Amino acid sequence: MATTRNQINLRIDAQQQDLIDRAAQSVGKSRTEFILDATRREATAVLLDQSVFMMDEESYDRFQVMLDAPAIPTQALRDLLAEKSPWE
């Protein structure tokens, strides 16, 4: 099954291109691979942020109760928060 490939042209300044090239090189990708991966991730995040969740009124009320309830810290969270930060 053949995949149709399209071309996208971008105009960027030299500093932006250098930044992208250095980042791509640091992860062993071509400029095109790097840009496509970053763009796909951002596009997915944008679309997921706009997702609509449909539920009946009872489910929505239970959902709101869970969102409004204070978090119950676990021992693992307490231990993590008690640790010294790596930059300290």
Secondary structure as GFF3:
##gff-version 3
##sequence-region A 1 88
A	DSSP	alpha_helix	14	26	.	.	.	ID=ss1
A	DSSP	alpha_helix	31	49	.	.	.	ID=ss2
A	DSSP	alpha_helix	57	68	.	.	.	ID=ss3
A	DSSP	alpha_helix	75	82	.	.	.	ID=ss4
###
